[in-house]
């Protein structure tokens, strides 16, 4: 992951920790931040398509396994 991604996630985790208030607004903000962190954890950067004619066997096996 890029360093900015890791840093952004760290900032969000700190913000969620700070928002420990029991009022409705704090709970809503904490929920939004925690959900954003969860979405960041699910993010998988797509690999760019190769412009050459070289076959990556590991990727090929992975795609084949996913199709079966």
Phi and psi restraints in degrees (range 20) as a CNS / XPLOR table:
assign (resid 1 and name C) (resid 2 and name N)
       (resid 2 and name CA) (resid 2 and name C) 1.0 -64.6 20.0 2
assign (resid 2 and name N) (resid 2 and name CA)
       (resid 2 and name C) (resid 3 and name N) 1.0 149.6 20.0 2
assign (resid 2 and name C) (resid 3 and name N)
       (resid 3 and name CA) (resid 3 and name C) 1.0 -59.5 20.0 2
assign (resid 3 and name N) (resid 3 and name CA)
       (resid 3 and name C) (resid 4 and name N) 1.0 -31.9 20.0 2
assign (resid 3 and name C) (resid 4 and name N)
       (resid 4 and name CA) (resid 4 and name C) 1.0 -67.6 20.0 2
assign (resid 4 and name N) (resid 4 and name CA)
       (resid 4 and name C) (resid 5 and name N) 1.0 -34.2 20.0 2
assign (resid 4 and name C) (resid 5 and name N)
       (resid 5 and name CA) (resid 5 and name C) 1.0 -64.0 20.0 2
assign (resid 5 and name N) (resid 5 and name CA)
       (resid 5 and name C) (resid 6 and name N) 1.0 -47.1 20.0 2
assign (resid 5 and name C) (resid 6 and name N)
       (resid 6 and name CA) (resid 6 and name C) 1.0 -63.6 20.0 2
assign (resid 6 and name N) (resid 6 and name CA)
       (resid 6 and name C) (resid 7 and name N) 1.0 -41.5 20.0 2
assign (resid 6 and name C) (resid 7 and name N)
       (resid 7 and name CA) (resid 7 and name C) 1.0 -65.2 20.0 2
assign (resid 7 and name N) (resid 7 and name CA)
       (resid 7 and name C) (resid 8 and name N) 1.0 -43.1 20.0 2
assign (resid 7 and name C) (resid 8 and name N)
       (resid 8 and name CA) (resid 8 and name C) 1.0 -61.8 20.0 2
assign (resid 8 and name N) (resid 8 and name CA)
       (resid 8 and name C) (resid 9 and name N) 1.0 -42.8 20.0 2
assign (resid 8 and name C) (resid 9 and name N)
       (resid 9 and name CA) (resid 9 and name C) 1.0 -63.6 20.0 2
assign (resid 9 and name N) (resid 9 and name CA)
       (resid 9 and name C) (resid 10 and name N) 1.0 -40.8 20.0 2
assign (resid 9 and name C) (resid 10 and name N)
       (resid 10 and name CA) (resid 10 and name C) 1.0 -61.5 20.0 2
assign (resid 10 and name N) (resid 10 and name CA)
       (resid 10 and name C) (resid 11 and name N) 1.0 -43.8 20.0 2
assign (resid 10 and name C) (resid 11 and name N)
       (resid 11 and name CA) (resid 11 and name C) 1.0 -62.3 20.0 2
assign (resid 11 and name N) (resid 11 and name CA)
       (resid 11 and name C) (resid 12 and name N) 1.0 -41.1 20.0 2
assign (resid 11 and name C) (resid 12 and name N)
       (resid 12 and name CA) (resid 12 and name C) 1.0 -65.3 20.0 2
assign (resid 12 and name N) (resid 12 and name CA)
       (resid 12 and name C) (resid 13 and name N) 1.0 -39.4 20.0 2
assign (resid 12 and name C) (resid 13 and name N)
       (resid 13 and name CA) (resid 13 and name C) 1.0 -64.6 20.0 2
assign (resid 13 and name N) (resid 13 and name CA)
       (resid 13 and name C) (resid 14 and name N) 1.0 -39.3 20.0 2
assign (resid 13 and name C) (resid 14 and name N)
       (resid 14 and name CA) (resid 14 and name C) 1.0 -65.4 20.0 2
assign (resid 14 and name N) (resid 14 and name CA)
       (resid 14 and name C) (resid 15 and name N) 1.0 -41.9 20.0 2
assign (resid 14 and name C) (resid 15 and name N)
       (resid 15 and name CA) (resid 15 and name C) 1.0 -62.2 20.0 2
assign (resid 15 and name N) (resid 15 and name CA)
       (resid 15 and name C) (resid 16 and name N) 1.0 -40.7 20.0 2
assign (resid 15 and name C) (resid 16 and name N)
       (resid 16 and name CA) (resid 16 and name C) 1.0 -63.5 20.0 2
assign (resid 16 and name N) (resid 16 and name CA)
       (resid 16 and name C) (resid 17 and name N) 1.0 -36.7 20.0 2
assign (resid 16 and name C) (resid 17 and name N)
       (resid 17 and name CA) (resid 17 and name C) 1.0 -66.7 20.0 2
assign (resid 17 and name N) (resid 17 and name CA)
       (resid 17 and name C) (resid 18 and name N) 1.0 -40.5 20.0 2
assign (resid 17 and name C) (resid 18 and name N)
       (resid 18 and name CA) (resid 18 and name C) 1.0 -65.9 20.0 2
assign (resid 18 and name N) (resid 18 and name CA)
       (resid 18 and name C) (resid 19 and name N) 1.0 -36.2 20.0 2
assign (resid 18 and name C) (resid 19 and name N)
       (resid 19 and name CA) (resid 19 and name C) 1.0 -83.2 20.0 2
assign (resid 19 and name N) (resid 19 and name CA)
       (resid 19 and name C) (resid 20 and name N) 1.0 64.9 20.0 2
assign (resid 19 and name C) (resid 20 and name N)
       (resid 20 and name CA) (resid 20 and name C) 1.0 -99.3 20.0 2
assign (resid 20 and name N) (resid 20 and name CA)
       (resid 20 and name C) (resid 21 and name N) 1.0 8.8 20.0 2
assign (resid 20 and name C) (resid 21 and name N)
       (resid 21 and name CA) (resid 21 and name C) 1.0 -63.6 20.0 2
assign (resid 21 and name N) (resid 21 and name CA)
       (resid 21 and name C) (resid 22 and name N) 1.0 156.8 20.0 2
assign (resid 21 and name C) (resid 22 and name N)
       (resid 22 and name CA) (resid 22 and name C) 1.0 -93.1 20.0 2
assign (resid 22 and name N) (resid 22 and name CA)
       (resid 22 and name C) (resid 23 and name N) 1.0 -6.1 20.0 2
assign (resid 22 and name C) (resid 23 and name N)
       (resid 23 and name CA) (resid 23 and name C) 1.0 -72.1 20.0 2
assign (resid 23 and name N) (resid 23 and name CA)
       (resid 23 and name C) (resid 24 and name N) 1.0 162.3 20.0 2
assign (resid 23 and name C) (resid 24 and name N)
       (resid 24 and name CA) (resid 24 and name C) 1.0 -60.8 20.0 2
assign (resid 24 and name N) (resid 24 and name CA)
       (resid 24 and name C) (resid 25 and name N) 1.0 -42.6 20.0 2
assign (resid 24 and name C) (resid 25 and name N)
       (resid 25 and name CA) (resid 25 and name C) 1.0 -64.2 20.0 2
assign (resid 25 and name N) (resid 25 and name CA)
       (resid 25 and name C) (resid 26 and name N) 1.0 -43.7 20.0 2
assign (resid 25 and name C) (resid 26 and name N)
       (resid 26 and name CA) (resid 26 and name C) 1.0 -62.4 20.0 2
assign (resid 26 and name N) (resid 26 and name CA)
       (resid 26 and name C) (resid 27 and name N) 1.0 -41.3 20.0 2
assign (resid 26 and name C) (resid 27 and name N)
       (resid 27 and name CA) (resid 27 and name C) 1.0 -63.7 20.0 2
assign (resid 27 and name N) (resid 27 and name CA)
       (resid 27 and name C) (resid 28 and name N) 1.0 -42.0 20.0 2
assign (resid 27 and name C) (resid 28 and name N)
       (resid 28 and name CA) (resid 28 and name C) 1.0 -63.1 20.0 2
assign (resid 28 and name N) (resid 28 and name CA)
       (resid 28 and name C) (resid 29 and name N) 1.0 -47.5 20.0 2
assign (resid 28 and name C) (resid 29 and name N)
       (resid 29 and name CA) (resid 29 and name C) 1.0 -62.4 20.0 2
assign (resid 29 and name N) (resid 29 and name CA)
       (resid 29 and name C) (resid 30 and name N) 1.0 -42.2 20.0 2
assign (resid 29 and name C) (resid 30 and name N)
       (resid 30 and name CA) (resid 30 and name C) 1.0 -62.6 20.0 2
assign (resid 30 and name N) (resid 30 and name CA)
       (resid 30 and name C) (resid 31 and name N) 1.0 -40.3 20.0 2
assign (resid 30 and name C) (resid 31 and name N)
       (resid 31 and name CA) (resid 31 and name C) 1.0 -63.0 20.0 2
assign (resid 31 and name N) (resid 31 and name CA)
       (resid 31 and name C) (resid 32 and name N) 1.0 -44.2 20.0 2
assign (resid 31 and name C) (resid 32 and name N)
       (resid 32 and name CA) (resid 32 and name C) 1.0 -61.5 20.0 2
assign (resid 32 and name N) (resid 32 and name CA)
       (resid 32 and name C) (resid 33 and name N) 1.0 -45.3 20.0 2
assign (resid 32 and name C) (resid 33 and name N)
       (resid 33 and name CA) (resid 33 and name C) 1.0 -64.2 20.0 2
assign (resid 33 and name N) (resid 33 and name CA)
       (resid 33 and name C) (resid 34 and name N) 1.0 -44.5 20.0 2
assign (resid 33 and name C) (resid 34 and name N)
       (resid 34 and name CA) (resid 34 and name C) 1.0 -65.0 20.0 2
assign (resid 34 and name N) (resid 34 and name CA)
       (resid 34 and name C) (resid 35 and name N) 1.0 -37.3 20.0 2
assign (resid 34 and name C) (resid 35 and name N)
       (resid 35 and name CA) (resid 35 and name C) 1.0 -67.8 20.0 2
assign (resid 35 and name N) (resid 35 and name CA)
       (resid 35 and name C) (resid 36 and name N) 1.0 -38.6 20.0 2
assign (resid 35 and name C) (resid 36 and name N)
       (resid 36 and name CA) (resid 36 and name C) 1.0 -62.2 20.0 2
assign (resid 36 and name N) (resid 36 and name CA)
       (resid 36 and name C) (resid 37 and name N) 1.0 -42.3 20.0 2
assign (resid 36 and name C) (resid 37 and name N)
       (resid 37 and name CA) (resid 37 and name C) 1.0 -61.2 20.0 2
assign (resid 37 and name N) (resid 37 and name CA)
       (resid 37 and name C) (resid 38 and name N) 1.0 -42.5 20.0 2
assign (resid 37 and name C) (resid 38 and name N)
       (resid 38 and name CA) (resid 38 and name C) 1.0 -61.3 20.0 2
assign (resid 38 and name N) (resid 38 and name CA)
       (resid 38 and name C) (resid 39 and name N) 1.0 -41.5 20.0 2
assign (resid 38 and name C) (resid 39 and name N)
       (resid 39 and name CA) (resid 39 and name C) 1.0 -65.4 20.0 2
assign (resid 39 and name N) (resid 39 and name CA)
       (resid 39 and name C) (resid 40 and name N) 1.0 -37.0 20.0 2
assign (resid 39 and name C) (resid 40 and name N)
       (resid 40 and name CA) (resid 40 and name C) 1.0 -64.8 20.0 2
assign (resid 40 and name N) (resid 40 and name CA)
       (resid 40 and name C) (resid 41 and name N) 1.0 -36.1 20.0 2
assign (resid 40 and name C) (resid 41 and name N)
       (resid 41 and name CA) (resid 41 and name C) 1.0 -67.1 20.0 2
assign (resid 41 and name N) (resid 41 and name CA)
       (resid 41 and name C) (resid 42 and name N) 1.0 -31.1 20.0 2
assign (resid 41 and name C) (resid 42 and name N)
       (resid 42 and name CA) (resid 42 and name C) 1.0 -79.1 20.0 2
assign (resid 42 and name N) (resid 42 and name CA)
       (resid 42 and name C) (resid 43 and name N) 1.0 -17.9 20.0 2
assign (resid 42 and name C) (resid 43 and name N)
       (resid 43 and name CA) (resid 43 and name C) 1.0 -65.6 20.0 2
assign (resid 43 and name N) (resid 43 and name CA)
       (resid 43 and name C) (resid 44 and name N) 1.0 128.8 20.0 2
assign (resid 43 and name C) (resid 44 and name N)
       (resid 44 and name CA) (resid 44 and name C) 1.0 -127.0 20.0 2
assign (resid 44 and name N) (resid 44 and name CA)
       (resid 44 and name C) (resid 45 and name N) 1.0 112.4 20.0 2
assign (resid 44 and name C) (resid 45 and name N)
       (resid 45 and name CA) (resid 45 and name C) 1.0 -61.9 20.0 2
assign (resid 45 and name N) (resid 45 and name CA)
       (resid 45 and name C) (resid 46 and name N) 1.0 138.5 20.0 2
assign (resid 45 and name C) (resid 46 and name N)
       (resid 46 and name CA) (resid 46 and name C) 1.0 -78.6 20.0 2
assign (resid 46 and name N) (resid 46 and name CA)
       (resid 46 and name C) (resid 47 and name N) 1.0 139.8 20.0 2
assign (resid 46 and name C) (resid 47 and name N)
       (resid 47 and name CA) (resid 47 and name C) 1.0 -82.4 20.0 2
assign (resid 47 and name N) (resid 47 and name CA)
       (resid 47 and name C) (resid 48 and name N) 1.0 136.5 20.0 2
assign (resid 47 and name C) (resid 48 and name N)
       (resid 48 and name CA) (resid 48 and name C) 1.0 -66.6 20.0 2
assign (resid 48 and name N) (resid 48 and name CA)
       (resid 48 and name C) (resid 49 and name N) 1.0 147.3 20.0 2
assign (resid 48 and name C) (resid 49 and name N)
       (resid 49 and name CA) (resid 49 and name C) 1.0 -67.3 20.0 2
assign (resid 49 and name N) (resid 49 and name CA)
       (resid 49 and name C) (resid 50 and name N) 1.0 142.8 20.0 2
assign (resid 49 and name C) (resid 50 and name N)
       (resid 50 and name CA) (resid 50 and name C) 1.0 -75.5 20.0 2
assign (resid 50 and name N) (resid 50 and name CA)
       (resid 50 and name C) (resid 51 and name N) 1.0 139.8 20.0 2
assign (resid 50 and name C) (resid 51 and name N)
       (resid 51 and name CA) (resid 51 and name C) 1.0 -92.1 20.0 2
assign (resid 51 and name N) (resid 51 and name CA)
       (resid 51 and name C) (resid 52 and name N) 1.0 -4.9 20.0 2
assign (resid 51 and name C) (resid 52 and name N)
       (resid 52 and name CA) (resid 52 and name C) 1.0 -106.0 20.0 2
assign (resid 52 and name N) (resid 52 and name CA)
       (resid 52 and name C) (resid 53 and name N) 1.0 -175.9 20.0 2
assign (resid 52 and name C) (resid 53 and name N)
       (resid 53 and name CA) (resid 53 and name C) 1.0 -103.9 20.0 2
assign (resid 53 and name N) (resid 53 and name CA)
       (resid 53 and name C) (resid 54 and name N) 1.0 24.7 20.0 2
assign (resid 53 and name C) (resid 54 and name N)
       (resid 54 and name CA) (resid 54 and name C) 1.0 -88.8 20.0 2
assign (resid 54 and name N) (resid 54 and name CA)
       (resid 54 and name C) (resid 55 and name N) 1.0 132.5 20.0 2
assign (resid 54 and name C) (resid 55 and name N)
       (resid 55 and name CA) (resid 55 and name C) 1.0 -96.2 20.0 2
assign (resid 55 and name N) (resid 55 and name CA)
       (resid 55 and name C) (resid 56 and name N) 1.0 127.6 20.0 2
assign (resid 55 and name C) (resid 56 and name N)
       (resid 56 and name CA) (resid 56 and name C) 1.0 -90.7 20.0 2
assign (resid 56 and name N) (resid 56 and name CA)
       (resid 56 and name C) (resid 57 and name N) 1.0 106.0 20.0 2
assign (resid 56 and name C) (resid 57 and name N)
       (resid 57 and name CA) (resid 57 and name C) 1.0 -62.8 20.0 2
assign (resid 57 and name N) (resid 57 and name CA)
       (resid 57 and name C) (resid 58 and name N) 1.0 -35.9 20.0 2
assign (resid 57 and name C) (resid 58 and name N)
       (resid 58 and name CA) (resid 58 and name C) 1.0 -63.8 20.0 2
assign (resid 58 and name N) (resid 58 and name CA)
       (resid 58 and name C) (resid 59 and name N) 1.0 -43.8 20.0 2
assign (resid 58 and name C) (resid 59 and name N)
       (resid 59 and name CA) (resid 59 and name C) 1.0 -65.4 20.0 2
assign (resid 59 and name N) (resid 59 and name CA)
       (resid 59 and name C) (resid 60 and name N) 1.0 -40.3 20.0 2
assign (resid 59 and name C) (resid 60 and name N)
       (resid 60 and name CA) (resid 60 and name C) 1.0 -61.3 20.0 2
assign (resid 60 and name N) (resid 60 and name CA)
       (resid 60 and name C) (resid 61 and name N) 1.0 -47.0 20.0 2
assign (resid 60 and name C) (resid 61 and name N)
       (resid 61 and name CA) (resid 61 and name C) 1.0 -62.2 20.0 2
assign (resid 61 and name N) (resid 61 and name CA)
       (resid 61 and name C) (resid 62 and name N) 1.0 -40.1 20.0 2
assign (resid 61 and name C) (resid 62 and name N)
       (resid 62 and name CA) (resid 62 and name C) 1.0 -62.8 20.0 2
assign (resid 62 and name N) (resid 62 and name CA)
       (resid 62 and name C) (resid 63 and name N) 1.0 -44.6 20.0 2
assign (resid 62 and name C) (resid 63 and name N)
       (resid 63 and name CA) (resid 63 and name C) 1.0 -65.0 20.0 2
assign (resid 63 and name N) (resid 63 and name CA)
       (resid 63 and name C) (resid 64 and name N) 1.0 -40.0 20.0 2
assign (resid 63 and name C) (resid 64 and name N)
       (resid 64 and name CA) (resid 64 and name C) 1.0 -63.9 20.0 2
assign (resid 64 and name N) (resid 64 and name CA)
       (resid 64 and name C) (resid 65 and name N) 1.0 -41.8 20.0 2
assign (resid 64 and name C) (resid 65 and name N)
       (resid 65 and name CA) (resid 65 and name C) 1.0 -66.7 20.0 2
assign (resid 65 and name N) (resid 65 and name CA)
       (resid 65 and name C) (resid 66 and name N) 1.0 -35.4 20.0 2
assign (resid 65 and name C) (resid 66 and name N)
       (resid 66 and name CA) (resid 66 and name C) 1.0 -70.2 20.0 2
assign (resid 66 and name N) (resid 66 and name CA)
       (resid 66 and name C) (resid 67 and name N) 1.0 -30.5 20.0 2
assign (resid 66 and name C) (resid 67 and name N)
       (resid 67 and name CA) (resid 67 and name C) 1.0 -76.3 20.0 2
assign (resid 67 and name N) (resid 67 and name CA)
       (resid 67 and name C) (resid 68 and name N) 1.0 -26.3 20.0 2
